[in-house]
Amino acid sequence: MTMTSPLRRLILALALGAALPLQASAADTELLNVSYDVARELYKDINPAFIAAYKQQTGETVSIKQSHGGSSKQARAVADGLEASVVTMNQANDIDMLADRGLVAKDWAKKFPHNAAPYYSTMVYLVRKGNPKKIKDWDDLARPGVQVIIPNPKTAGNGRYTYLAAWGAALKKKGGTEAQARELVSRIFKNVPILDAGGRAATTTFTQRQIGDVLVTFENEVSMVRAEFGDNFEVVYPSVSILAESPVAVVDKVVDRRKQRKEATAYLNFLYSPAGQEIGAKHFLRVRSEAVMKKHAANYKPIQLFTVDELFGGWRKAQAVHFNDGGEFDKIYASK
């Protein structure tokens, strides 16, 4: 029988009477995945599947801890010292910020397939049973008397995506202008009674606190609510929406210091594996595997999608124009 390297070292140490180190074996690695709040259930399934697969492939034991919150809030926590091994966010802008701080590679989007986004989603509506306010499209969210639940675009990725989806929908209309987009988004946010910090808090506000006529959030989140609460709610797809990618990255400074790069890279690669893609589809995310998407096609209604690059010049420009302090969102919300 061929001995593994750790076992060989153990036997040699015992034979020589050497003192054994008290710290865990180098093969026992603990990763911290800092993620957005709506991804809690996804990673509850991903983590044990990866741990088992990695153990089978390498014989090594990996454990994974999770941290969840609003995507941008989580990214700031990592920038301020939260020692994430990997980040799994819901917008590229948050990872770009970490790259600017030197924590993540500048070319992080090229480190994994599909711009380092193994999953994507879009923004849709969750309404109460029977859709009493007859909400069908973005203009309906701006009608008087309609209460709209959207998380804060300053702290939550799905708040940003919702804002940009509404803005872009106005531009996508024939002859749509920036002024018309600004006016639509302004009227929508006048109908927002509360700005929760993250997407899961917004879901709680709508489903459990019974506030609002419509929740705008990720397709996978509303599908999860339908699965949990059954016939109390209905999903409405607008005529057009935004492509919302879920990018991932290794936090280089942390994994290199802790010698975790191999394990962290394997963890993110697992998201693209057949097993990882199947788990993503189980959680109603749109996945990159054509075979898995075809298998779960009934879960995904066809919808016209546009990208942040297409209408806003990329996330960096969208952030500067719309979400930085003093940007379009601040102006809109101040005039509410």
Contacts in CASP RR format, 6 or more apart in sequence:
PFRMAT RR
TARGET T0000
AUTHOR 0000-0000-0000
METHOD contacts of the structure
MODEL  1
MTMTSPLRRLILALALGAALPLQASAADTELLNVSYDVARELYKDINPAF
IAAYKQQTGETVSIKQSHGGSSKQARAVADGLEASVVTMNQANDIDMLAD
RGLVAKDWAKKFPHNAAPYYSTMVYLVRKGNPKKIKDWDDLARPGVQVII
PNPKTAGNGRYTYLAAWGAALKKKGGTEAQARELVSRIFKNVPILDAGGR
AATTTFTQRQIGDVLVTFENEVSMVRAEFGDNFEVVYPSVSILAESPVAV
VDKVVDRRKQRKEATAYLNFLYSPAGQEIGAKHFLRVRSEAVMKKHAANY
KPIQLFTVDELFGGWRKAQAVHFNDGGEFDKIYASK
3 11 0 8 1.000
4 59 0 8 1.000
6 25 0 8 1.000
6 26 0 8 1.000
6 27 0 8 1.000
10 20 0 8 1.000
12 18 0 8 1.000
13 20 0 8 1.000
14 20 0 8 1.000
26 259 0 8 1.000
27 58 0 8 1.000
27 59 0 8 1.000
27 60 0 8 1.000
27 61 0 8 1.000
28 60 0 8 1.000
28 61 0 8 1.000
28 62 0 8 1.000
28 63 0 8 1.000
29 60 0 8 1.000
29 61 0 8 1.000
29 62 0 8 1.000
29 63 0 8 1.000
29 258 0 8 1.000
29 260 0 8 1.000
29 263 0 8 1.000
30 62 0 8 1.000
30 63 0 8 1.000
30 64 0 8 1.000
30 65 0 8 1.000
31 62 0 8 1.000
31 63 0 8 1.000
31 64 0 8 1.000
31 65 0 8 1.000
31 85 0 8 1.000
31 86 0 8 1.000
31 260 0 8 1.000
31 263 0 8 1.000
31 264 0 8 1.000
31 267 0 8 1.000
32 64 0 8 1.000
32 65 0 8 1.000
32 66 0 8 1.000
32 67 0 8 1.000
32 82 0 8 1.000
32 83 0 8 1.000
32 84 0 8 1.000
32 85 0 8 1.000
32 86 0 8 1.000
33 43 0 8 1.000
33 47 0 8 1.000
33 64 0 8 1.000
33 65 0 8 1.000
33 66 0 8 1.000
33 67 0 8 1.000
33 84 0 8 1.000
33 85 0 8 1.000
33 86 0 8 1.000
33 87 0 8 1.000
33 88 0 8 1.000
33 267 0 8 1.000
34 67 0 8 1.000
34 74 0 8 1.000
34 75 0 8 1.000
34 77 0 8 1.000
34 78 0 8 1.000
34 82 0 8 1.000
34 84 0 8 1.000
34 86 0 8 1.000
34 87 0 8 1.000
34 88 0 8 1.000
35 43 0 8 1.000
35 66 0 8 1.000
35 67 0 8 1.000
35 68 0 8 1.000
35 69 0 8 1.000
35 74 0 8 1.000
35 87 0 8 1.000
35 88 0 8 1.000
35 89 0 8 1.000
36 68 0 8 1.000
36 69 0 8 1.000
36 70 0 8 1.000
36 71 0 8 1.000
36 74 0 8 1.000
36 88 0 8 1.000
36 89 0 8 1.000
36 90 0 8 1.000
36 156 0 8 1.000
36 157 0 8 1.000
37 68 0 8 1.000
37 69 0 8 1.000
37 70 0 8 1.000
37 71 0 8 1.000
37 156 0 8 1.000
37 198 0 8 1.000
37 199 0 8 1.000
37 200 0 8 1.000
37 201 0 8 1.000
38 90 0 8 1.000
38 158 0 8 1.000
38 199 0 8 1.000
38 200 0 8 1.000
38 203 0 8 1.000
38 217 0 8 1.000
38 218 0 8 1.000
38 220 0 8 1.000
38 221 0 8 1.000
39 68 0 8 1.000
39 88 0 8 1.000
39 90 0 8 1.000
39 246 0 8 1.000
40 66 0 8 1.000
40 68 0 8 1.000
40 200 0 8 1.000
41 224 0 8 1.000
41 283 0 8 1.000
42 279 0 8 1.000
42 280 0 8 1.000
42 283 0 8 1.000
42 285 0 8 1.000
43 64 0 8 1.000
43 66 0 8 1.000
43 88 0 8 1.000
45 279 0 8 1.000
45 282 0 8 1.000
45 283 0 8 1.000
46 270 0 8 1.000
46 271 0 8 1.000
46 276 0 8 1.000
46 279 0 8 1.000
46 280 0 8 1.000
47 64 0 8 1.000
47 66 0 8 1.000
49 270 0 8 1.000
49 275 0 8 1.000
49 276 0 8 1.000
49 279 0 8 1.000
50 62 0 8 1.000
50 64 0 8 1.000
50 266 0 8 1.000
50 267 0 8 1.000
50 270 0 8 1.000
51 61 0 8 1.000
51 62 0 8 1.000
51 63 0 8 1.000
51 64 0 8 1.000
53 270 0 8 1.000
53 273 0 8 1.000
53 275 0 8 1.000
54 60 0 8 1.000
54 62 0 8 1.000
54 263 0 8 1.000
54 266 0 8 1.000
54 267 0 8 1.000
54 270 0 8 1.000
55 61 0 8 1.000
55 62 0 8 1.000
60 263 0 8 1.000
62 263 0 8 1.000
62 267 0 8 1.000
64 267 0 8 1.000
67 74 0 8 1.000
67 77 0 8 1.000
67 82 0 8 1.000
67 84 0 8 1.000
68 74 0 8 1.000
68 200 0 8 1.000
69 197 0 8 1.000
69 198 0 8 1.000
69 200 0 8 1.000
70 151 0 8 1.000
70 155 0 8 1.000
70 156 0 8 1.000
70 157 0 8 1.000
70 197 0 8 1.000
70 198 0 8 1.000
70 199 0 8 1.000
71 89 0 8 1.000
71 90 0 8 1.000
71 91 0 8 1.000
71 94 0 8 1.000
71 156 0 8 1.000
71 157 0 8 1.000
71 158 0 8 1.000
72 91 0 8 1.000
72 93 0 8 1.000
72 94 0 8 1.000
72 154 0 8 1.000
72 155 0 8 1.000
72 156 0 8 1.000
72 157 0 8 1.000
72 160 0 8 1.000
73 155 0 8 1.000
73 156 0 8 1.000
73 197 0 8 1.000
73 198 0 8 1.000
74 82 0 8 1.000
74 87 0 8 1.000
74 89 0 8 1.000
74 94 0 8 1.000
75 87 0 8 1.000
75 89 0 8 1.000
75 94 0 8 1.000
75 95 0 8 1.000
75 97 0 8 1.000
75 98 0 8 1.000
76 97 0 8 1.000
78 84 0 8 1.000
78 87 0 8 1.000
78 98 0 8 1.000
78 103 0 8 1.000
78 251 0 8 1.000
79 97 0 8 1.000
79 98 0 8 1.000
79 101 0 8 1.000
79 103 0 8 1.000
83 251 0 8 1.000
83 254 0 8 1.000
83 258 0 8 1.000
84 251 0 8 1.000
84 254 0 8 1.000
85 250 0 8 1.000
85 251 0 8 1.000
85 254 0 8 1.000
85 255 0 8 1.000
85 258 0 8 1.000
85 260 0 8 1.000
85 263 0 8 1.000
85 264 0 8 1.000
85 267 0 8 1.000
86 248 0 8 1.000
86 249 0 8 1.000
86 250 0 8 1.000
86 251 0 8 1.000
86 264 0 8 1.000
86 267 0 8 1.000
86 268 0 8 1.000
87 94 0 8 1.000
87 95 0 8 1.000
87 98 0 8 1.000
87 104 0 8 1.000
87 248 0 8 1.000
87 249 0 8 1.000
87 251 0 8 1.000
88 246 0 8 1.000
88 247 0 8 1.000
88 248 0 8 1.000
88 268 0 8 1.000
88 271 0 8 1.000
89 95 0 8 1.000
89 157 0 8 1.000
89 246 0 8 1.000
89 247 0 8 1.000
89 248 0 8 1.000
90 157 0 8 1.000
90 158 0 8 1.000
90 161 0 8 1.000
90 218 0 8 1.000
90 244 0 8 1.000
90 245 0 8 1.000
90 246 0 8 1.000
90 247 0 8 1.000
91 157 0 8 1.000
91 160 0 8 1.000
91 161 0 8 1.000
91 244 0 8 1.000
91 245 0 8 1.000
91 247 0 8 1.000
91 315 0 8 1.000
92 109 0 8 1.000
92 115 0 8 1.000
92 117 0 8 1.000
92 245 0 8 1.000
92 247 0 8 1.000
92 308 0 8 1.000
92 315 0 8 1.000
93 160 0 8 1.000
93 315 0 8 1.000
93 316 0 8 1.000
93 318 0 8 1.000
93 319 0 8 1.000
94 157 0 8 1.000
95 104 0 8 1.000
95 108 0 8 1.000
95 109 0 8 1.000
95 116 0 8 1.000
95 247 0 8 1.000
95 249 0 8 1.000
96 315 0 8 1.000
96 316 0 8 1.000
98 104 0 8 1.000
98 249 0 8 1.000
98 251 0 8 1.000
99 105 0 8 1.000
99 106 0 8 1.000
99 108 0 8 1.000
99 249 0 8 1.000
102 252 0 8 1.000
102 253 0 8 1.000
103 251 0 8 1.000
103 252 0 8 1.000
103 253 0 8 1.000
103 254 0 8 1.000
104 249 0 8 1.000
104 250 0 8 1.000
104 251 0 8 1.000
104 252 0 8 1.000
105 111 0 8 1.000
105 249 0 8 1.000
105 250 0 8 1.000
105 252 0 8 1.000
108 116 0 8 1.000
108 247 0 8 1.000
108 249 0 8 1.000
108 250 0 8 1.000
109 115 0 8 1.000
109 116 0 8 1.000
109 247 0 8 1.000
110 116 0 8 1.000
111 249 0 8 1.000
111 250 0 8 1.000
112 118 0 8 1.000
112 248 0 8 1.000
112 268 0 8 1.000
112 269 0 8 1.000
112 272 0 8 1.000
113 272 0 8 1.000
113 288 0 8 1.000
114 288 0 8 1.000
115 245 0 8 1.000
115 247 0 8 1.000
116 247 0 8 1.000
116 248 0 8 1.000
116 249 0 8 1.000
117 245 0 8 1.000
117 246 0 8 1.000
117 247 0 8 1.000
117 248 0 8 1.000
118 246 0 8 1.000
118 248 0 8 1.000
118 268 0 8 1.000
118 271 0 8 1.000
118 272 0 8 1.000
118 276 0 8 1.000
118 277 0 8 1.000
118 287 0 8 1.000
118 288 0 8 1.000
119 245 0 8 1.000
119 246 0 8 1.000
119 271 0 8 1.000
119 280 0 8 1.000
119 285 0 8 1.000
119 286 0 8 1.000
119 287 0 8 1.000
119 288 0 8 1.000
120 243 0 8 1.000
120 244 0 8 1.000
120 245 0 8 1.000
120 246 0 8 1.000
120 285 0 8 1.000
120 286 0 8 1.000
121 218 0 8 1.000
121 219 0 8 1.000
121 220 0 8 1.000
121 244 0 8 1.000
121 246 0 8 1.000
121 284 0 8 1.000
121 285 0 8 1.000
121 286 0 8 1.000
122 165 0 8 1.000
122 218 0 8 1.000
122 219 0 8 1.000
122 241 0 8 1.000
122 242 0 8 1.000
122 243 0 8 1.000
122 244 0 8 1.000
122 286 0 8 1.000
122 303 0 8 1.000
122 305 0 8 1.000
123 158 0 8 1.000
123 161 0 8 1.000
123 162 0 8 1.000
123 165 0 8 1.000
123 216 0 8 1.000
123 217 0 8 1.000
123 218 0 8 1.000
123 219 0 8 1.000
123 238 0 8 1.000
123 241 0 8 1.000
123 242 0 8 1.000
123 244 0 8 1.000
124 216 0 8 1.000
124 217 0 8 1.000
124 218 0 8 1.000
124 219 0 8 1.000
124 222 0 8 1.000
124 235 0 8 1.000
124 236 0 8 1.000
124 237 0 8 1.000
124 238 0 8 1.000
124 241 0 8 1.000
124 303 0 8 1.000
125 135 0 8 1.000
125 141 0 8 1.000
125 214 0 8 1.000
125 215 0 8 1.000
125 216 0 8 1.000
125 222 0 8 1.000
125 235 0 8 1.000
125 236 0 8 1.000
125 237 0 8 1.000
125 238 0 8 1.000
126 206 0 8 1.000
126 214 0 8 1.000
126 215 0 8 1.000
126 216 0 8 1.000
126 217 0 8 1.000
126 222 0 8 1.000
126 225 0 8 1.000
126 226 0 8 1.000
126 233 0 8 1.000
126 234 0 8 1.000
126 235 0 8 1.000
126 236 0 8 1.000
127 133 0 8 1.000
127 135 0 8 1.000
127 213 0 8 1.000
127 214 0 8 1.000
127 215 0 8 1.000
127 233 0 8 1.000
127 234 0 8 1.000
127 235 0 8 1.000
127 236 0 8 1.000
128 213 0 8 1.000
128 232 0 8 1.000
128 233 0 8 1.000
128 234 0 8 1.000
129 231 0 8 1.000
129 232 0 8 1.000
129 233 0 8 1.000
129 234 0 8 1.000
130 234 0 8 1.000
131 234 0 8 1.000
131 236 0 8 1.000
132 213 0 8 1.000
133 140 0 8 1.000
133 143 0 8 1.000
133 145 0 8 1.000
133 146 0 8 1.000
133 213 0 8 1.000
133 214 0 8 1.000
134 140 0 8 1.000
135 141 0 8 1.000
135 146 0 8 1.000
135 213 0 8 1.000
135 214 0 8 1.000
135 236 0 8 1.000
136 236 0 8 1.000
136 238 0 8 1.000
137 169 0 8 1.000
137 238 0 8 1.000
137 239 0 8 1.000
138 165 0 8 1.000
138 166 0 8 1.000
138 169 0 8 1.000
138 170 0 8 1.000
138 184 0 8 1.000
138 188 0 8 1.000
138 238 0 8 1.000
139 184 0 8 1.000
140 146 0 8 1.000
141 148 0 8 1.000
141 166 0 8 1.000
141 188 0 8 1.000
141 191 0 8 1.000
141 214 0 8 1.000
141 216 0 8 1.000
142 184 0 8 1.000
142 187 0 8 1.000
142 188 0 8 1.000
142 190 0 8 1.000
142 191 0 8 1.000
143 191 0 8 1.000
145 191 0 8 1.000
145 213 0 8 1.000
146 191 0 8 1.000
146 213 0 8 1.000
146 214 0 8 1.000
147 191 0 8 1.000
147 192 0 8 1.000
147 193 0 8 1.000
147 211 0 8 1.000
147 212 0 8 1.000
147 213 0 8 1.000
147 214 0 8 1.000
148 188 0 8 1.000
148 191 0 8 1.000
148 192 0 8 1.000
148 212 0 8 1.000
148 213 0 8 1.000
148 214 0 8 1.000
148 216 0 8 1.000
149 192 0 8 1.000
149 193 0 8 1.000
149 194 0 8 1.000
149 196 0 8 1.000
149 202 0 8 1.000
149 205 0 8 1.000
149 206 0 8 1.000
149 211 0 8 1.000
149 212 0 8 1.000
149 214 0 8 1.000
149 215 0 8 1.000
149 216 0 8 1.000
150 159 0 8 1.000
150 162 0 8 1.000
150 163 0 8 1.000
150 188 0 8 1.000
150 189 0 8 1.000
150 192 0 8 1.000
150 195 0 8 1.000
150 202 0 8 1.000
150 215 0 8 1.000
150 216 0 8 1.000
151 157 0 8 1.000
151 158 0 8 1.000
151 159 0 8 1.000
151 162 0 8 1.000
151 195 0 8 1.000
151 196 0 8 1.000
151 197 0 8 1.000
151 198 0 8 1.000
151 199 0 8 1.000
151 201 0 8 1.000
151 202 0 8 1.000
151 217 0 8 1.000
152 159 0 8 1.000
152 195 0 8 1.000
152 196 0 8 1.000
152 197 0 8 1.000
152 198 0 8 1.000
153 159 0 8 1.000
153 160 0 8 1.000
153 162 0 8 1.000
153 163 0 8 1.000
153 322 0 8 1.000
153 323 0 8 1.000
153 329 0 8 1.000
154 323 0 8 1.000
154 329 0 8 1.000
155 197 0 8 1.000
155 198 0 8 1.000
156 196 0 8 1.000
156 197 0 8 1.000
156 198 0 8 1.000
156 199 0 8 1.000
156 202 0 8 1.000
157 198 0 8 1.000
158 198 0 8 1.000
158 199 0 8 1.000
158 202 0 8 1.000
158 216 0 8 1.000
158 217 0 8 1.000
158 218 0 8 1.000
158 221 0 8 1.000
158 244 0 8 1.000
159 198 0 8 1.000
159 199 0 8 1.000
159 216 0 8 1.000
160 318 0 8 1.000
160 322 0 8 1.000
160 323 0 8 1.000
161 218 0 8 1.000
161 242 0 8 1.000
161 244 0 8 1.000
162 216 0 8 1.000
162 217 0 8 1.000
163 185 0 8 1.000
163 322 0 8 1.000
163 329 0 8 1.000
164 242 0 8 1.000
164 308 0 8 1.000
164 311 0 8 1.000
164 312 0 8 1.000
164 318 0 8 1.000
164 322 0 8 1.000
165 216 0 8 1.000
165 238 0 8 1.000
165 241 0 8 1.000
165 242 0 8 1.000
166 181 0 8 1.000
166 184 0 8 1.000
166 185 0 8 1.000
166 188 0 8 1.000
167 181 0 8 1.000
167 182 0 8 1.000
167 184 0 8 1.000
167 185 0 8 1.000
167 311 0 8 1.000
167 322 0 8 1.000
168 181 0 8 1.000
168 240 0 8 1.000
168 242 0 8 1.000
168 306 0 8 1.000
168 311 0 8 1.000
169 184 0 8 1.000
169 238 0 8 1.000
169 239 0 8 1.000
169 240 0 8 1.000
169 241 0 8 1.000
170 176 0 8 1.000
170 180 0 8 1.000
170 181 0 8 1.000
170 183 0 8 1.000
170 184 0 8 1.000
170 185 0 8 1.000
171 177 0 8 1.000
171 178 0 8 1.000
171 180 0 8 1.000
171 181 0 8 1.000
171 311 0 8 1.000
172 240 0 8 1.000
172 304 0 8 1.000
172 306 0 8 1.000
172 311 0 8 1.000
173 180 0 8 1.000
182 328 0 8 1.000
182 332 0 8 1.000
185 332 0 8 1.000
186 332 0 8 1.000
186 335 0 8 1.000
189 332 0 8 1.000
189 333 0 8 1.000
189 336 0 8 1.000
190 336 0 8 1.000
193 211 0 8 1.000
193 212 0 8 1.000
194 205 0 8 1.000
194 211 0 8 1.000
196 202 0 8 1.000
196 204 0 8 1.000
196 205 0 8 1.000
199 217 0 8 1.000
199 221 0 8 1.000
200 221 0 8 1.000
202 215 0 8 1.000
202 217 0 8 1.000
203 215 0 8 1.000
203 217 0 8 1.000
203 221 0 8 1.000
203 225 0 8 1.000
205 211 0 8 1.000
205 212 0 8 1.000
206 212 0 8 1.000
206 215 0 8 1.000
207 215 0 8 1.000
207 225 0 8 1.000
207 229 0 8 1.000
207 232 0 8 1.000
207 233 0 8 1.000
214 236 0 8 1.000
215 222 0 8 1.000
218 244 0 8 1.000
219 235 0 8 1.000
219 284 0 8 1.000
219 286 0 8 1.000
219 300 0 8 1.000
220 283 0 8 1.000
220 284 0 8 1.000
220 285 0 8 1.000
222 233 0 8 1.000
222 235 0 8 1.000
223 235 0 8 1.000
223 284 0 8 1.000
223 299 0 8 1.000
224 283 0 8 1.000
224 284 0 8 1.000
225 233 0 8 1.000
226 233 0 8 1.000
226 234 0 8 1.000
226 235 0 8 1.000
237 301 0 8 1.000
237 303 0 8 1.000
238 303 0 8 1.000
239 304 0 8 1.000
240 303 0 8 1.000
240 304 0 8 1.000
240 305 0 8 1.000
240 306 0 8 1.000
241 303 0 8 1.000
241 304 0 8 1.000
241 305 0 8 1.000
241 306 0 8 1.000
242 305 0 8 1.000
242 306 0 8 1.000
242 307 0 8 1.000
242 308 0 8 1.000
243 305 0 8 1.000
243 306 0 8 1.000
243 307 0 8 1.000
243 308 0 8 1.000
246 285 0 8 1.000
248 268 0 8 1.000
248 271 0 8 1.000
249 268 0 8 1.000
250 261 0 8 1.000
250 264 0 8 1.000
250 265 0 8 1.000
250 268 0 8 1.000
251 264 0 8 1.000
252 261 0 8 1.000
254 260 0 8 1.000
255 261 0 8 1.000
255 264 0 8 1.000
270 276 0 8 1.000
271 277 0 8 1.000
272 288 0 8 1.000
274 289 0 8 1.000
274 291 0 8 1.000
274 292 0 8 1.000
277 287 0 8 1.000
277 288 0 8 1.000
277 289 0 8 1.000
277 292 0 8 1.000
278 292 0 8 1.000
280 287 0 8 1.000
281 287 0 8 1.000
281 292 0 8 1.000
281 293 0 8 1.000
281 295 0 8 1.000
281 296 0 8 1.000
281 299 0 8 1.000
284 299 0 8 1.000
286 293 0 8 1.000
286 300 0 8 1.000
287 293 0 8 1.000
293 300 0 8 1.000
308 314 0 8 1.000
308 315 0 8 1.000
308 318 0 8 1.000
312 318 0 8 1.000
312 321 0 8 1.000
312 322 0 8 1.000
321 327 0 8 1.000
321 328 0 8 1.000
322 328 0 8 1.000
322 329 0 8 1.000
323 329 0 8 1.000
END
